[in-house]
Amino acid sequence: MKQLRPKITFMQEQIDLAVNEKLYSYADVEKFIADTSLKMEQLKFERSKVYNKIRGCKDPVKLAELVKQRDGMTAELARLRNKLKLAQRIIDDQPMLRGKVEAEKEQMREWYFPQRTLEQNKDRHRDDGAR
């Protein structure tokens, strides 16, 4: 259980992201990644302007305000990076998840219908014109 804890926590974070950001399909996730990347670039650009103001600032009150603004932007960037990492992992895990879902479905079929083989299941739905 201790070994699975980080993986479970990461999966819970992915689920929370999908629910909170309303990511219902992989296309939604890809759009979210593009939008988040754009937000990050804009925030980095704004933060670089704040850095430039900090370098030239002599007023301690104004300097403290600029540093607080910069720290807020840095915290927001960290939050966006984490969301981006989670969303990218959803896309990266797509083939693995599909394989696991199919394996689980097949296992359930074998569990509930042990006498049927895969070929029998395919034949069951064939239309021989008997209708």
N, C-alpha and C positions, 0 to 999 in steps of 0.2 A: 504494500500500500504506500509506503514511503517513497518508493521509486516512481510510482504512478502519479503522485501528488502534483509535481510540476506540470506534467502533461495534461492532467485533468484541469488544473488551474488555467493553463493556456487555452484549452478547448472552451472553458467557461467564458474566458475573455472574448474569444471569437464569437461565441453565441451571443454574448451581450452586445458586441459591436453590430452583429447582423440584425438584432432586434432593435437596438436604439437608432441605427441609421437606416432601417427599413431596407435591408439588402436581401431581396427575395430570389434573385437569380445571379448567375455569374456575370451577366452583363451589368447588373446593378453594382456588383463588387468592382468590376473594371472601371465603371464610371466614377465610383467613389475614389478609387486609387488616383485617377486622373485629376479629379477635383481637389483632392487632398494635396497632391503634389503641387498643383498650381497655388493653393493657399500657402503652402510652405515656402515656395519661391517668393511670393509677395511679402510674406512675413520676414524672410531673410533680408530682402531688399530694405524694408522699413527698419529692421534692426540695425543694418549697416549705417543708415542715416543717423540713428540714435548714437551709435558708436562714434561717428564723426562729431556729433554735437558734444559728446562727453569729452572728447580730446580737446576741444576748444573752449570748454566751459571753465570759468574762473569763480563763479558764484557757487558757494557750497550748498545753498538751498536748492538752486536749480540743478546742480550736479546730483544731489541725492534723489531728486525727482526723476532725472534722466536714468540714473542707475536702476531705480525701482521699475521704470518703464521697460528698460532693457531686460531686467530679470523676469518680468512678466512675459515678455516676448519669447525669451529662452524657454520658460516653462511651457508655454503654449506650443512651441516647436517640438519639445520633448513629447508632449501629449499627442501631437499630430504624427510624429515619427512612430510612436507605439501603435497608433491606429493603422498607419500605413503598413507596418510590419505584420499586424494581425490580418489585414485584408489581403496582403500579398501571400500570406501563408494559406489563406482559404483557396486562392487560385492555384497555388503550388500543390496543395493536397487533393485537388479535384480528381485526378486519375486514380489515386490510391483509394479515395473514398468511394468512388464508383465501383471499384473492384471489390471492396469490402461489402458494400450493399448487395451486390450481385451474389457474392459468396454466402451472405447471410440469408438471402432469399432462397438460394438453392438448398441450404441446410434446413430451412423451414419446410421446403417442399419434401425433402427426404424424411424429415421427422414426422410430418403429418400424413404423407402418402408413401410409405416405404415400399409398397408393392409396385408402384409405377416407376418406370425409368424415364429418362429424358425423352427418348424416342416415342414412348407411349403418350407422353404429354403433348408432343407435337402432333401425333396422329389424331388425337382426340378432337382437335379443332379443324381438321381437314374437311373441306366441303366436297363430298363425293357426289353431289347432285341428288342426294336422297330426300330432299325436302319436298 
